[in-house]
Amino acid sequence: MLGHIESITVYIPEQRKSLTEVAASLRLTPLDVRMFARFYGLNSFPRQPGSLDDLFRPMLRQFAAHHSDLIAHIRHVVHAHTLPCIRPFHRSGKALLTEAGFAEDIHYTSLTMGHCATSLSAVEYVCNRLKEGEYALLLVGEKAFHPKVELIDDTTIMGEAACAVLLSKSGERCKVAARYSMQAGEFSLQRGNESSKTSRFANAYFAFIKDAMRNALSHFDNTQDSLAWIALTMLISHPGKTG
C-alpha cells in the first residue's frame, strides 16, 4: 500500500473567457467554434488573469483554513505539472508555502515528464518518503499561458484550476493500494511542428490507453470483470469544495 488520500481541495477561478474572445489567437475556424460550443459545451471556461502563483495563492489559503491543525505536520509538498517549465528558473513555488504558514524547512519539489499522469507518479514518490504521523501535499495546476498549450486540436481548449491533495502514510480514507504505468518513449522525441495535419500521437492514443489498462489488470492479477468502475477523469464543479 502506498498511502491514503485524506482530502482534496479544489479552486476554480470565477473569471471566465469565452470562445469568441480566444478564437482569433487560437486561429479557430467557424467550424471549430461550433464544434467546441455545440458538442463540447465550451462556450466559456475558467481563465484567471495573472501568474501561476496568483492561481495557487487562493487555493492554498483555502486549504490552510480547512487544515490549520495539520499544517505543522506536512513535511513534503510536491507540485505535479505537465509542462516542463512553469516559472522563470530563478523562482520557486516554495515562497507561496511560507505565505500560507507552512514550515520553513518543508521539503518542496516539482515533478513533470509524466505529462497528465505525473500526479500518479507523484503520489508514489511522496508516500514512499513519509513517516508515520507525517503528511504530504500534492499540488496540481498550471497556467494556459500560450496558444500552444491552450488548444489541443479537435479535442479541447484548456481552462485553469488548481487542487491540493493531502496524503498520509496511514489513515482511514481513500487507500491508494498501488500504481502501474506504461510509457510510449517514441513521443519523447522533439520533432518540432509536424507538417501533417494528422497527429501520430492522436492516432496511437486510444490503442495505447487500452493496452495500458489491460496490462495493469494483468500486473495486479485482476480481470475486467473485477472492476466495479473505471475513473478516467474527475470533474468537481463546485469551486471551493473540500472532500
N, C-alpha and C positions, 0 to 999 in steps of 0.2 A: 504494500500500500504506500502511495506517495504522500498523502496528506488529506486535509479537509478544507473545503471552501466554507468559510464562516459567514461571509456576506458579500454582496455585490452592490456597489453604489454607482449609479449611472447619472451622468449630467448630459442633457441635450439642450443646446442653446435655444433660446426663444427666437433669436433672429433667424430669418429665412431668406433665401433667394429664390427667384422664380426662373423657370425655363427661359422666359423672354429675356431676362437680364443676362444670362450666360450664353445664349445661343450664338451670338456673334463671336465671342472669344473662343468658344469650343468648335466653331465652324460647323454648327448643326444645320442640316438641311431642313426644309419644312417637313419632309417625311420623318426625319429623326425626331423633330419636336412632337409630331403627332404620336409617334411610337412611344416615346418616353412619357408623354402625358396620358394617352388613352390606355395603353397596355400595362405600363409600369406604375402609373399613378404619381409620377414625379413632377407634378405641376409646380411644386416648391419643395425645398429641402433645407435642413439646418446648415447655416453658414454664419460663423461668428467673426466679426472684424478683429484684427489684432494677431498676436503671435500664438504659438503653441502654449506658452506659459499662461496667456490670457484665457485659453480654453481649459487648462488644468486647474488654475487657481480656484475657481468657484467649486469645482468638484472636490478638491482636497479640503476646502473649508467645510463642505457638506459632510464629507467622510469624518473629519475630526469632530464635528458636532455630534455625530451619532456614536462615535467610539472614543470619546475623551478618556475613558478609563483604561484603554488598551494602547494608546499612543506610545507610552514608555516601554511597552513590551514588543514593539515592532522593531526587529533588528535588521531586516533586509527589505529593500524596495527595488523592484525590477520594472523597467519600462520596456514593454514589448511593442515593436513597431515594424511596419512593412518597408518603409523607405530606409535605405542605409544611413542617410544623413538627415537629421531633423532639426539641428541647430548649428550655428557657427561653431567651429571646433573649440574655440576658447571658452564656450559657455556650457554649463552643466545644469541639469534639471534639479540637482540637489538643493540649490538655493530655495526652490519652491517648498521643499520639505521643511527647511528651517523656518520659513514664514508660517507654515501650518502647525508648528510646535513639535516637530519630530526631533529626536535626539541628534546632537551634533555628530556623534560617532557612528551614526547609522550607515550600513553598507549599501551604497547605491550603485546600480549598474543598468545598462540598457542592452537589449538583445534584439538582433534582426537576422536577416538572411533566411529565416523560415517563412518570410512573407506573411500571408494571412494566418498561417498556423504557428507563428512564432510564440504566441501566448501559451500554446500547449507545451512547447519545449521549456518555456519559462517556468511553468508550474513544477515540472520535474526538477529543473535546475535549482530552484529556490527551496523546494521542500526537502531536497537532499542536504541542504545546508542548515536547516532549522534544528534547534534543540528543543527538548520538552519545555513547555511553558513560553516559548517564543512564538512570535507571529511574523508573517511577511506580507508585503503589499505588492500586488501585481497591478501596474498601471498600463492601460491600453488606450491609445488615441494618438492622432496626428492631424496635421492641417492639410487640406486640399489647396495648396498654395500656388499651383501651376496647372495650366491646361493639360499637361502630360499625365498628371495624377488626378485630375478632376474627372476625366472621362475614360471609361472602358468601352470601346466601340461596341455598339449593339447590345450592351449589357446593362450598364448603369451609369449614373452621374453621382460622384461621391459627395455625401453630406459630411457633417462633422459632429462628433460626440466624444465623450471620454468616460472611462469607467475605472473603478478601483476594486480589486478583488482581494479580500482579506483571507489569508491562508494560515493554517496551523498544522503542526505536526500530528497532533491527535486532538480530536474533538467529537462533537455529536452530530454535525451536519454535513451533508453532501460529501461523502467519501470519494476521493479520487484514487481508484484502485491501481491503474497502470496506464501506460501510453505506448502506442505503436505508431511508427511513421515510415513513410517512403519518400524518396527524393527522385526527381527527374533531372538528373545532372545536365542533360543537354540544354536545358533552358537557363543554365547559369552563365552561359557564354553571351557576352555583349556583342550583338551584331549590328548595332545602330538601328536606324529606322528601316524596317522591312519594306521593300518595294512592292511586294504583293499585298493586295487588299485582304487576302485570306491569311489569318494568323495561324502559324504552326501550333502555338500553344492552345488556341481555341479548339483546333481540330483534335488535339490529343487529350484535352482536359477531362471529358466525361469518362472516357475509357480508363484513364489513369485513376480517377476517383473510384470507379467500380472495382478495379484491381486492388487498390489500397484497402478498401473496405473488406473485400474477400480475404486478403492476406492477413488483415488484422484479426478477423474472426478465426482463421486457421491458427494464427500465432497464439491466441488465447484458448484454443481448443473449444471453440464455440461454433454454432451454425446460425444461419439466418433465422431459423425458427425460434432461437433462444432470445431474440431481441423483441422487447416489448415496444420500443420506439427508437427512432434514429433522430438525433439532433444535428441538423446541418447548419442551422443558423438560429439566432435568438434575437427577437425584436422586442425591446421594452419601450413601450410607447408613452410612458408617463415620466416626464422629467422629474428628477429628484427622488426616484423610487429607490429604496434600500431594502434588500431582501436577505 
